[in-house]
Amino acid sequence: MKNTNSDDFLQRNSVPILSWDFHYEYVNELKALTVDLEKLNEISNQFIWDDKKLNIKERIKEEVVVITDLELKIVFASSGIKKMTGFKADEILGKTPKMFQGPATSKKDLKEIKEAIKKRVSFVKTLENYRKNGNTYKCKIDASPVYNLKGEISHFIAFEKQDLSA
C-alpha cells in the first residue's frame, strides 16, 4: 500500500541538494568573514587605528585585505586570499607581497609602488601577479599607510581584487 500523504508532503516540501550546497558555502563565507573581522579588530585595537576612515568592514566583503608592517612583512590576509591566489593566509604571513610577483610583473609599476611606499602615500595600481600554481592574474591594489591616533604610521593596508576588465 502506497502512502500518498507522505509522498505529497515530500514533493511539496523537498529542497534540492544543490541549494544546501549553496547554503553551506554561504555559511562558510560568513564564518570566514567573521573571523577576519575579529582579527582585524584585534590589530586595530592594538595599534589604535581610526577604523572608520579605513572602511574595512564594507570593503572586506568584496575585496581581499592584506596588512603589512612597516618592513612590508604580511601580518594579516583575509580569507579571500586563497580564492584569489591559491595561498592560504598562514602560508603568506611573515613574507612580503613580492612573493606574488614574477617575470610578467611590470618593473615600472613596481618602481612607482616602491616610491609611493617610501613617500608613505596611497596608491592604486593593477599588477600582473602570480598564483600559487604559477598562473598569472591581474590584481588591482588600492593601498594606503595606516596611522594610529597619534598620527604615526603603524602599517600599510591594501585592498585587492582580481581585475577582470584588464
CORMO-V755153 format. One record per pair of residues at least 12 apart in sequence whose ideal C-beta (glycine too) atoms are under 7 Angstrom apart, sorted by the first residue. I is the first residue (numbers start at 1). GAP is how many residues later the second one is. D is the distance in Angstrom with one decimal. If there is no record, write none. Layout:
# CORMO-V755153
i/gap/d
I/GAP/D
I/GAP/D
This chain:
# CORMO-V755153
i/gap/d
32/47/3.8
33/27/6.7
36/24/6.1
36/42/4.5
36/43/5.6
37/20/6.6
37/23/6.8
39/37/6.1
40/16/5.8
40/36/6.7
43/24/6.6
43/33/6.1
47/101/5.4
47/107/4.3
47/108/6.8
48/100/4.5
48/101/4.8
49/97/5.8
49/99/6.1
50/99/6.4
54/92/6.9
54/103/6.5
59/100/5.2
60/18/5.7
62/99/6.8
63/96/4.4
63/97/6.1
63/98/4.7
64/13/7.0
64/14/5.4
64/16/4.3
64/17/5.2
64/20/5.4
64/96/4.5
64/97/6.6
65/13/4.3
65/92/6.8
65/94/6.1
66/31/6.9
66/92/4.6
66/94/6.2
67/88/5.3
67/90/5.2
68/87/6.3
68/88/4.8
69/86/6.0
70/83/6.7
72/24/4.8
72/25/6.8
73/21/5.6
73/22/6.9
73/23/6.2
74/18/5.2
74/19/5.6
74/20/6.7
74/21/5.8
74/22/6.9
74/23/6.9
75/18/6.9
77/12/4.3
77/15/5.7
84/78/5.7
85/15/6.5
85/46/5.2
85/47/6.1
86/45/4.5
86/46/3.3
86/47/5.6
87/45/5.0
100/29/4.2
100/30/5.7
101/28/6.5
101/29/6.8
102/28/4.6
104/24/4.3
104/32/5.4
105/22/5.6
105/23/5.2
105/24/6.7
106/21/6.7
106/22/6.7
109/16/5.3
109/18/5.8
112/13/6.8
113/12/5.8
117/39/6.9
120/25/4.9
120/33/5.9
122/21/6.5
122/22/4.1
123/20/5.7
124/17/6.9
124/18/4.9
125/16/5.3
126/12/5.5
126/13/6.7
126/14/4.7
126/37/5.0
126/40/5.7
127/12/5.3
127/14/6.4
137/25/5.4
138/24/6.5
138/25/4.0
138/28/4.1
139/21/5.5
139/23/6.4
139/24/6.7
140/20/6.7
140/21/5.5
140/23/4.3
141/17/5.3
141/19/5.2
142/16/6.9
142/17/4.6
143/13/6.0
143/14/6.7
143/15/4.0
144/13/5.9
